[in-house]
């Protein structure tokens, strides 16, 4: 069998996905629930790419019983990515029987395929494949729309959960460098865009059967799959080492604490705010890059929930914003009196930041200029 460049790219992405899945299932890595879920996601992703490979190489027509298997197994991917994101967000995450509900689309659509395709004579299967000679294009446009909407719904739910998680993290941690899942959110948004395009393609294929060739669709699938798997590899492999997730207590603490506009505060809260400001000014706890709201509450000798509520309601800020303000003020002081040869990075670390991107973004938002420009303006 002659393999084209498209076939080789597809095969490479499939091998990468399966290779990483095997690595994640080794005894040293298997213990993490997130690794097991990622391994399962990668297997389903490889199955989806396998659908393109079968059509691109012509194997789908030679072995019609293999057709659509990749599409069916790939139906598990959206639910797995949703649960995988949850396992990264919460350190005490455990798989429960209720999570099996996320496999429901797979079982329902598999039953439909069993009756409408796999139990049909070979001649009927070939006729279906020839009439819909594009990877993953189903005979029923209604079924195709249903599958795409399920995928897009899961992707939206996962993106929404990650957005809410980011808000929670900012209420509990002063350092976001090791607590963000922005890479996964970006990946899912791009993935959702790809599925919208796929939905348009599937619907168009029912109206314009010769709109695009199998080779073109396979090439697009190969390139997209290669980029997806390598982006996932780069970020997901780094994630377990730097990310600890939230505990149940932390998640519960932040659940009802939504920062908003500063409100009128009671005399008790006003006293707490003065105590907080005095502690921040005199002891400078914000210089600790890993300071958390729990640690600050312990230093003040007050319940964490009271401190979090007072910051949110009394100042109209979340914990991260409060600490960032003090750190920016410290960085400005240091930049104004910096000795020749002092680097921006040294100022950044001394002020309590340990992420250059977070520091630069926060500094420019507060001052309207970059740290370098600020130093140049105030030097000499």
Secondary structure, DSSP 8 states (H G I E B T S, - for coil): ----HHHHHHHHHHHHHHHHHHHHTSHHHHTSHHHHHHHHHHHHHHHHHHHHHHHHHTHHHHTGGGTTHHHHHHTHHHHHHHHHHHHHHBTT----GGGGGGGHHHHHHHHHHIIIIITS-HHHHHHHHHHT-STT--S-HHHHHHHHHHHHHHHHHHHHHHHHHHHHHHHHBS--TTT--HHHHHHHHHHHHHHHHHHHHHHHHHH-TTSS-HHHHHHHHHHHHHHHHHHHHHHHHHHHHH---B-HHHHHHHHT----S-----HHHHHHHHHHHHHHHHH-GGGSTT-BHHHHHHHHTS-HHHHHHHHHHHHS--HHHHHHHHHHHHHHHHHHT--TT--HHHHHHHTT---HHHHHHHHHHHHSS-HHHHHHHH--
